[in-house]
Amino acid sequence: MPNRETITGLIAAYGGSELWRALKHVVIQVDSLGGPLPIMKGLGQTFAHPGTVLIEPSQWRAEFQDYPQAGERAIFSAGAVQLRNRTGAIVFEHGRYRETFRGLRKYRRWSTADAVYFFGYALCTYLSVPLIFDPPEYVTRVEAWKGGVRVTARFPASLDTHSASQQFWFDRDGLLVRHDYRADVVGWWAAGAHFSSDYQVMNGLPIATRRRVFARVFGSATPVPVLSATIRPLEVKTLPLINTDKSTD
């Protein structure tokens, strides 16, 4: 049975359950994005470089501001994609966007909506670790690793993320340093090892600002780069928790 105490410890390293309950949103700036995958998919040609993104982890929602152009917005929300023009009018909407990647269609170059779906669910996933391990039934295995811990999880199809099966490596301080998954919307072959580093703590929440993804073969990371990105945290907003205890002193 997965070690519940270990999972609680990982959540504590990311500010604890109280921070997560109070967390409203995280705003980041994507300072750089590159590598063979985004270039192959049309970065700078068929879709623009993301800039400022507001992520609401509890809602599984990411809003790309001034995207793809100034004054416009692109929104990923629990599997749906919506594009709004400068007046706020909806110009595109799809409620279950993952369905558009079925069959050979997943091998296309990405449109704005494609990029918003991929980077939207990816950012929601990354900024929800380790809270994503609650409910605990998602966790299938917890084991010691180099003074830290490795967590294996399996997520339901209802959760828009890279793949059902994923593994997470945390160092002795409880911070995520490696995340393995298969990017299903890219292809069955798109197995990656995602390395996170250069953490910056804002309002109690550690955020990895440097991310590098390498191709993975038979469970082992290779030197072949897939994607690289640097992000800059701009805001971590929390709301006061409402005391539901109606008892009196």
C-alpha positions as CSV (number, residue, x, y, z in Angstrom):
1,M,0.0,0.0,0.0
2,P,1.3,3.5,-0.8
3,N,2.9,5.3,2.1
4,R,0.4,8.0,3.1
5,E,2.9,9.6,5.5
6,T,5.5,10.0,2.7
7,I,2.9,11.7,0.4
8,T,2.0,14.0,3.3
9,G,5.7,14.9,3.6
10,L,6.0,15.7,0.0
11,I,3.0,18.0,0.2
12,A,4.6,19.7,3.2
13,A,7.7,20.4,1.1
14,Y,5.4,22.3,-1.2
15,G,3.9,24.5,1.4
16,G,1.6,22.0,3.1
17,S,-2.1,21.3,2.7
18,E,-3.1,24.7,4.0
19,L,-1.3,26.5,1.3
20,W,-2.9,24.3,-1.3
21,R,-6.4,24.8,0.1
22,A,-5.8,28.6,0.0
23,L,-4.1,28.7,-3.4
24,K,-6.1,30.7,-5.9
25,H,-3.7,30.9,-8.8
26,V,-0.1,31.0,-10.0
27,V,1.1,33.5,-12.7
28,I,4.2,32.6,-14.6
29,Q,6.2,34.1,-17.5
30,V,7.5,31.7,-20.1
31,D,10.9,33.4,-20.8
32,S,12.2,30.7,-23.2
33,L,10.9,27.7,-25.0
34,G,12.7,25.6,-27.5
35,G,13.9,22.2,-28.6
36,P,13.1,19.7,-31.4
37,L,9.5,19.0,-30.3
38,P,8.1,22.5,-30.2
39,I,10.1,23.5,-33.3
40,M,8.8,20.4,-35.2
41,K,5.3,21.2,-34.1
42,G,5.5,24.8,-35.5
43,L,6.8,27.1,-32.7
44,G,7.0,30.6,-34.1
45,Q,5.2,29.5,-37.3
46,T,1.9,27.8,-36.7
47,F,1.7,28.8,-33.1
48,A,3.2,31.7,-31.1
49,H,5.6,31.5,-28.2
50,P,3.6,31.6,-24.9
51,G,4.2,34.5,-22.6
52,T,2.2,35.2,-19.4
53,V,0.1,32.3,-18.1
54,L,-2.3,32.3,-15.2
55,I,-2.8,28.8,-13.8
56,E,-5.5,27.7,-11.3
57,P,-4.4,24.2,-10.3
58,S,-7.5,23.4,-8.3
59,Q,-9.6,24.2,-11.4
60,W,-7.2,22.5,-13.8
61,R,-7.3,25.7,-15.7
62,A,-4.6,27.8,-17.5
63,E,-5.2,31.2,-19.2
64,F,-2.7,32.4,-21.7
65,Q,-2.8,36.1,-21.6
66,D,-2.2,38.3,-24.7
67,Y,-2.1,35.1,-26.7
68,P,-1.7,34.5,-29.5
69,Q,-1.7,38.3,-30.0
70,A,-1.9,41.3,-27.6
71,G,-5.4,41.7,-26.1
72,E,-6.4,38.2,-26.9
73,R,-6.8,35.3,-24.5
74,A,-6.6,31.5,-24.9
75,I,-7.9,29.3,-22.2
76,F,-7.5,25.6,-21.2
77,S,-10.1,24.4,-18.7
78,A,-10.3,20.8,-17.6
79,G,-9.9,19.5,-21.2
80,A,-11.7,22.3,-23.0
81,V,-10.0,24.9,-25.1
82,Q,-11.4,28.4,-25.8
83,L,-10.0,31.3,-27.8
84,R,-11.2,34.9,-27.2
85,N,-10.6,38.0,-29.3
86,R,-9.8,41.5,-28.0
87,T,-13.4,42.2,-27.2
88,G,-13.7,39.1,-25.1
89,A,-15.9,37.3,-27.7
90,I,-15.4,33.6,-28.1
91,V,-13.9,32.9,-31.6
92,F,-13.2,29.2,-31.0
93,E,-14.4,26.6,-28.5
94,H,-14.1,22.8,-28.1
95,G,-15.3,21.0,-25.0
96,R,-13.2,17.9,-25.2
97,Y,-10.1,18.9,-27.2
98,R,-8.1,15.7,-26.7
99,E,-10.5,14.0,-29.1
100,T,-9.0,16.1,-31.9
101,F,-5.7,14.2,-31.5
102,R,-7.1,10.8,-32.4
103,G,-5.4,8.6,-35.0
104,L,-3.2,10.2,-37.5
105,R,-4.4,13.7,-36.6
106,K,-2.0,13.8,-33.6
107,Y,0.9,14.0,-36.1
108,R,-0.1,17.4,-37.4
109,R,1.7,20.7,-36.8
110,W,0.1,22.5,-33.9
111,S,-2.4,25.4,-34.2
112,T,-2.9,27.9,-31.4
113,A,-5.6,25.7,-29.9
114,D,-3.3,22.6,-30.1
115,A,-0.6,24.4,-28.2
116,V,-3.0,25.8,-25.6
117,Y,-4.3,22.3,-24.9
118,F,-0.8,20.7,-24.6
119,F,0.9,23.5,-22.6
120,G,-2.3,24.1,-20.6
121,Y,-2.6,20.6,-19.2
122,A,1.2,20.3,-18.9
123,L,1.4,23.4,-16.7
124,C,-1.6,22.3,-14.6
125,T,0.1,19.0,-14.0
126,Y,3.5,20.5,-13.1
127,L,2.0,23.0,-10.7
128,S,-0.2,20.4,-9.1
129,V,2.6,18.1,-8.0
130,P,2.6,16.7,-5.3
131,L,-1.1,17.6,-4.6
132,I,-1.9,15.5,-7.7
133,F,-1.2,12.4,-5.5
134,D,-4.4,13.2,-3.6
135,P,-6.7,11.2,-3.8
136,P,-4.2,8.6,-2.7
137,E,-5.7,5.9,-5.0
138,Y,-3.8,7.6,-7.9
139,V,-0.5,6.4,-6.3
140,T,0.4,2.8,-7.0
141,R,3.9,2.7,-5.6
142,V,6.2,4.6,-3.3
143,E,9.9,3.6,-2.9
144,A,13.1,5.0,-1.6
145,W,15.5,6.7,-4.1
146,K,18.9,8.2,-3.3
147,G,17.8,9.7,0.0
148,G,14.5,10.8,-1.6
149,V,11.6,9.0,-3.0
150,R,10.1,7.8,-6.2
151,V,6.4,7.8,-6.7
152,T,4.5,5.8,-9.4
153,A,1.0,7.0,-10.2
154,R,-1.8,6.1,-12.5
155,F,-4.3,8.7,-13.4
156,P,-7.8,8.3,-14.8
157,A,-8.8,9.1,-18.4
158,S,-10.9,11.9,-17.0
159,L,-7.8,13.8,-16.0
160,D,-6.2,15.7,-18.9
161,T,-2.5,15.1,-18.5
162,H,0.4,13.5,-20.5
163,S,-0.4,9.9,-19.9
164,A,-2.1,7.5,-17.5
165,S,1.1,6.1,-16.1
166,Q,3.7,8.5,-14.7
167,Q,6.7,8.4,-12.4
168,F,8.1,11.2,-10.1
169,W,11.5,11.4,-8.4
170,F,11.8,13.7,-5.4
171,D,15.1,14.6,-3.8
172,R,15.9,14.5,0.0
173,D,14.3,17.9,0.4
174,G,11.1,16.7,-1.1
175,L,11.4,18.7,-4.4
176,L,10.6,17.1,-7.8
177,V,13.8,16.6,-9.8
178,R,12.6,14.2,-12.5
179,H,9.2,13.3,-14.0
180,D,8.7,10.5,-16.5
181,Y,5.7,10.2,-18.8
182,R,4.6,9.6,-22.4
183,A,3.1,12.5,-24.3
184,D,0.2,10.6,-25.7
185,V,-1.1,13.5,-27.9
186,V,2.3,13.6,-29.6
187,G,2.6,9.9,-30.2
188,W,3.1,6.4,-28.7
189,W,6.9,6.9,-29.1
190,A,7.0,10.3,-27.2
191,A,8.4,9.0,-23.9
192,G,10.2,11.7,-22.0
193,A,12.3,12.3,-18.9
194,H,11.5,15.8,-17.6
195,F,14.2,17.3,-15.3
196,S,13.3,20.2,-13.1
197,S,15.7,22.5,-11.3
198,D,16.5,26.1,-10.1
199,Y,13.6,26.3,-7.7
200,Q,12.3,29.7,-6.6
201,V,10.0,29.9,-3.6
202,M,7.2,32.4,-3.9
203,N,4.6,32.8,-1.1
204,G,5.7,29.5,0.3
205,L,5.4,27.5,-3.0
206,P,8.5,26.1,-4.6
207,I,8.5,26.5,-8.5
208,A,11.1,25.0,-10.8
209,T,12.2,27.7,-13.2
210,R,14.4,25.5,-15.4
211,R,13.0,22.5,-17.3
212,R,14.6,20.1,-19.7
213,V,13.0,17.1,-21.3
214,F,15.1,14.3,-22.8
215,A,14.0,11.3,-24.9
216,R,13.5,8.1,-22.8
217,V,14.2,4.6,-24.0
218,F,13.2,1.5,-22.0
219,G,12.9,3.6,-18.9
220,S,16.3,5.3,-19.2
221,A,16.9,8.9,-20.0
222,T,19.0,9.5,-23.1
223,P,21.2,12.6,-24.0
224,V,18.7,13.4,-26.8
225,P,17.0,16.7,-26.0
226,V,13.2,17.1,-26.7
227,L,12.2,20.4,-25.1
228,S,13.7,23.1,-22.9
229,A,12.0,25.9,-21.1
230,T,12.7,28.6,-18.5
231,I,9.8,30.1,-16.6
232,R,9.6,33.0,-14.2
233,P,7.1,33.1,-11.3
234,L,5.3,36.4,-11.2
235,E,2.6,35.8,-8.6
236,V,1.4,33.1,-6.2
237,K,-2.0,34.3,-4.9
238,T,-3.7,32.7,-1.9
239,L,-7.1,33.5,-0.4
240,P,-7.9,33.5,3.3
241,L,-9.3,30.2,4.4
242,I,-12.8,30.3,5.7
243,N,-13.2,28.8,9.2
244,T,-16.0,26.4,9.1
245,D,-15.8,25.6,12.8
246,K,-19.0,27.1,14.2
247,S,-18.2,26.2,17.8
248,T,-17.7,28.9,20.3
249,D,-15.1,29.2,22.9
